[in-house]
């Protein structure tokens, strides 16, 4: 990797001397130098060179900006590069002023080029570490846009590496939420408009899920799988389902052909024991932190059986929530992979 260095000094002989002393490093691609004659020119170079690693600057220079005044301006222009002062004025006052204004180090003239090389390499290592940290922060912020906070909390546990493929049996509630008839919109809306509208509905739904302490396990086309764990997970899940239905179904969109699209949700909700853990391929290094089990599958089957606008539960769930929520018995239905018909109820309010 090439260390990119800006030298700020009004002595023309210094440029030639640096090129001679570091000719091997330059030839091997270890160092790349650019030069500026004063502080103003240096700021221009910094703006043009975002990959800059190290600035070597004198104190005494022509113009309004000497080296000491330049230091804070360099940090404001680009906080990543490290600045090293090179000056014959190596008294303690100048050294203290330089360090207090952000200098990484101070090299006295006449320059000991062996020492300068060590200083450059030390500064470059610190810059590399800083860029790695900044990159990690950026990647973490991007990751948070794709991974739920609950999953991130699991990933940061001290035992995460040793228990990565381990799973646990948990009591939880799973809610499947589908936007009815949304796929048909692709026939009358531009793809970008379809995505924008879908994201609007998802954003409204997710806010209500989070408000009740749930987390989104995954988005599946125009559907959402949400999981609720912990105390009162079933009651919180029902509250979230009611709130999501109210929030999303309050919207109406006028389509290009003049028709009005009123979103309707079909929701299936079920609670029980399920397995929670990382599911995926170690070879591909792709995993989902998710829940699986019969209780999860039944929730999805209930969503498929729900009519637009309905929140559907089983008898077992009804018995647990009937004193807190208004529910209506519907009928027995045959669900996929269920040997016997299942009695279903609709949560009304």
N, C-alpha and C positions, 0 to 999 in steps of 0.2 A: 504494500500500500504506500502510495506517495504522500509524503508530508508536504503540505502546501504552505509556503512561508512568504510573508510580505515584509520587506525591509524598508523602513522609513528613515532616510538620512540624506542630508543635502551634500554629503561628500561623494563626489563622482568616483573617487579612487576606491571607496568601500565596495561599490558594486563589482568592480573588476576584481578586487581582492577576494570577495566572497565566491565569485564564480571560479576563481583559480583554486582556492582552498577546498571547495566542495565539489570540484569537477567530477570526481569519481561518483559521489552520491547523486549528482545531477545526471551523469551518464547512465547510471544503473536504474534511474527512475525512483530513487529513494527520496530525493528532495526536488521540489519545484519552487523556483523563486520568482517573485515579481518585486518591482521597486517603485518607490514613491519618493519625491524630493521634499515634500512638506506635509503638514497635517491634513490640509484640505484635499490634496491629491490622494492621501492615504484613505480618507473616508470614501472617496470615489471608488478606489480599488476594492475596498471592503464590500461595498454595495454590489460591485460587479462579480465578486468571487465568493459565493456562499459556501464553497467547500473549504475555505481558508481555515488553517489549523493554528498557525503561530504568527504573531506580529513581533518583529524586532525593530524597536524604535529608539532613536536618539532623544535627548532632552532638548538641546539647543537646535532650533530649525528656523528658517525664515517664515514669515507670515504670522497670522494671528494665533495659530495653534502650535505651541511647543509640545514636546513629548508628554509632559505632565498634564497639560490641558487636554491632550488628545486621548488619554486613557479612558475617562468616562464616556467620551464620544464614541470610542471604539466599542465599548460594552453596550451602549445604546443601539448602535448600528447592527451589531451581531454579538450576542453574549457568549457564543461558544468558543471562538479562538482565544488562546492564551497570549498575553502581551508580555514581552521581555524587554526591559530597558537596557540600552547599551550606551554608556556615557562615561566621559572622563571625570564628570562631577559625581564621584562616588562617595560623597560625604553622607553622614548619617541622616541629615535633614532631607536630602534628596531621596535617599533610599526609603525613608519612612513615608515621605509624601507619595512616592511611586507605589509602594505596597498598599497604602491606605486608599489609593485611587484604583486599585484592582490589578496592579502588575503581578504577574506570576513569579518573576525573578528579576534580578538585577545583575548585569554583567558589566564590569568596569573596563574602560579603554585604557591602554591598548589591549585589544581583544586577544584572549587565549582561546584559539579556535577549537582546541580539544575540549576545553570546558564548555564552549558555546555549543558544540555538537551534543554533548551530554545534556545540556539544558534544553536544547531543541527537542531531543528525543523524549526527555522527561515530560515536557509540555505536551508533546504530541500524544503520549500515552494517556495523559489526563483528558485531553480532548476526545480521544477515542472512547474512553470510559464514559465521558459525559454524553456523547452522541448515542452510545449504546443505551444509557439510562433513559434519554429522551425518546429513543425509538421504542423502548419497552413501555414507557408511559403512553405513547401514542397508540401502540398496539393494544395495550390494556383498555384504553378508552374505546377503541374500535371493537374489541372483544365484547365489551359491555353492551354494545348495540345488538349483538347476535346471541349472547348467552345470558340467561337469567341470573339475577343476583344470588339466588339460592345455589345454583351450580357453582358460581364463582366462590362462594363461601366454603363449599365442599372442597374445591380445588386448592384452597389456601390452608386447609387443615394440615398440621404437622405430619400426620400419618397418611397423607394422600397418596404418595408414591408407593408405599408398601401395601396399601389396601386398595389400589386402583381398580382391580378387577373384582374386588369383594362386593357382595350385595347384602342387603338387609331387608327383613320383612317389616313393613310398616302398616299402620292403620291410616287410611287417607280417603279422601273423596276426589273422584275424577269427574270433570265436566267436559263434555264435547259440545261445541257450539258451531253450527253450520249456518251460513247465510243462504237462504233458500233462493233458488233461481238465479244466483249471481252469475253462473257460467254462461247463461244465455245473453248476458250483457255484452260479451265479447263479440257478438254478431252485430251490434249496433254502435258500439263505442270503439274509439281508437285504443290500441293496447296501452298506451301511456295513461289514458283517462281511466281505463279499467283498474290499473295498478293504483292510481291516485285515490280512486273511490274506495277500493278495498282497504288501502292503508288507513283511510279516514275511519272506516267502520272498525278496523282492528284497534286503532288507537283509542277509540271510545270504549271498546270492550275491555281492553287491557287495563285501562285506568280503574274500572270497576272491580276487576279481578284483584289487582294490587291493593285496592282500598280495603278488601276483605282478607288480606294476608295470603292470597293465593299466588301462584306463579305459573307462567305460561311454559308448559313443557315443550310444545312445538306448534308451529303453524302448518296446516296440511291443506294446501290449495286455498280454498275460501273458508276453511274451518279452523277452529282453535281447540287445542287440548290443554286444559288447565288442571292443576293439582292443588289440593288444599290439605295441609298436614297440621298436626298440633291440636291444641285444645279447641273444642267446638268446631272441628273442621267441616262437619256436615252442615251445621247451621250456617256457617260463613259461606259455604259453597252455594247453598240455596239463595242466600241473600245476594250473592254476586250474580247468580244466574238471573234473578229477577231484575237487578239493576242493569245488567248488560242488555237484557231484552228491552227494557224501557228506553235506555239511551240510544241504542241503534235503531229501533223501530220508530223513533220519533223523527227520523230523517226521511226526506223525500227528494228524489232527483229527477229533473226533467230531462228526458232522453232526446237525442237529435231529431227523432221522428215525431216528437210532440207528446209521447206517452210519459206518464209519471211512474217512476219505479219507487215503490215503497218497500224497503227491506223488511223481511220477516226472518226470524231465527227459529230453527228447530234445535232443541237442546235436550241432551240426555245426561242424566246425573246418577251416579252410583257410588256407594261407599263400601269399604271392606278392607281386608288384608291384601296387600300386593307387594311385589318384590321391587325394591328401589336400588339402582346401581348403574354402572357404566355398561352399556350394551353396544356391541359393534365388532370391528375387526382390528385385532392387534397387528396384522400384516399390513393393512392399509393405514393404520394409525388414525382411524376415524371412529369415534364413539359418540353415543348420545347418552347423557345422564337422564334416565327416564324411569318410568314405572311400568311393570308388566304384570299380567295375571288375569284370572277370570273376571275379577271385579272391574278391571279396566276394559276388557273386551265387552262386558255387559253394558257398560256406560256407552260405548260406541254403538252397540246394537240398539239401545234405547233411543239414541239421537236419530238413527236411521228410521225408526218407527214413528218418530214424532212428526206431527203435521206442522206446517208453518205457524209460528207463534206459540207453540207448545213447549213446556218444560216437563219432561217425562221421568218418572221414578218407578221403582219396584215396590212391592208390598213391604219388604223388609225396611226400605228407606222410609216409606210412608209411616210405618209404626213408630219410627224414631222422631219424625218431624211433625206429626199430625196435630200436636198441641201448640206448635209455634207457627205453622203456616196453614193456609187454606188450600186444601187439596180435593180433587174430584176423582172418584173411581171411573175408569174408562172401560176397559175390556181385557180379556185375555188375548195375547198375541203370540204367534210363533216367531221366535227369534232364531237367527242363524246359529247353528251349533248348540242349540238348547233342545234337549230331548222332549221336554214338556212345555206346554204353553205357559207364559208368564203374565200375571196380572199386573197391569200398569195403572198409574195414577198421574194426573196432571196437577202440577203446582200452579195455583191460580194467583195467589198473593201471600 
